[in-house]
Amino acid sequence: MYKYVEDAQQRATGSKTLVLLAATISFLFSVTLWFGGNELQGIFVGLWVPSILSLGAIVLPRGDRA
């Protein structure tokens, strides 16, 4: 029983890390585009960050949810 809980927690932690990594990469890519002279592309890619974080908040399991 405890092994199952530990495995679920490890998967959730890995998934959270993946979502945060994707958002960070998107943000850095957006800043790179913006300061590289491609302002519109930078804004477009910058809009991915809240979308990725929102998707993570919806999809990832929360510990306090029953």
C-alpha positions in Angstrom: 0.0 0.0 0.0 2.7 2.5 1.0 4.8 1.6 -2.1 1.8 2.6 -4.3 1.6 6.0 -2.6 5.3 6.6 -2.9 5.2 5.7 -6.6 2.3 8.1 -7.2 4.1 10.9 -5.3 7.2 10.4 -7.4 5.2 10.5 -10.7 3.5 13.7 -9.5 6.8 15.3 -8.6 8.3 14.3 -12.0 5.2 15.7 -13.8 5.4 19.0 -11.9 9.1 19.3 -12.8 8.3 18.6 -16.4 5.6 21.3 -16.5 7.8 23.9 -14.8 10.7 23.0 -17.1 8.5 23.5 -20.2 7.2 26.8 -18.9 10.8 28.0 -18.1 12.0 27.0 -21.6 9.1 28.7 -23.2 9.8 31.9 -21.2 13.5 31.9 -22.1 12.7 31.3 -25.7 10.2 34.2 -25.6 12.8 36.5 -24.1 15.4 35.4 -26.7 13.0 36.1 -29.5 11.9 39.5 -28.1 15.5 40.8 -27.7 16.5 39.2 -30.9 14.3 41.6 -32.8 11.3 39.3 -33.3 8.9 41.1 -30.9 5.6 39.5 -32.3 7.0 36.0 -32.2 8.3 36.7 -28.7 4.9 37.8 -27.5 3.3 34.7 -29.1 5.7 32.3 -27.5 5.3 34.2 -24.2 1.6 33.4 -24.2 2.5 29.7 -24.0 3.8 30.1 -20.4 0.5 30.7 -18.7 -1.1 28.1 -20.9 1.4 25.5 -19.9 1.1 26.3 -16.2 -2.7 26.3 -16.5 -2.7 22.9 -18.2 -0.4 21.6 -15.4 -2.8 22.9 -12.8 -5.7 21.2 -14.4 -4.1 17.9 -15.3 -1.7 17.2 -12.4 -3.2 15.5 -9.4 -3.4 17.4 -6.1 -2.8 15.8 -2.8 -5.7 17.4 -1.0 -8.3 16.4 -3.5 -10.5 13.5 -2.6 
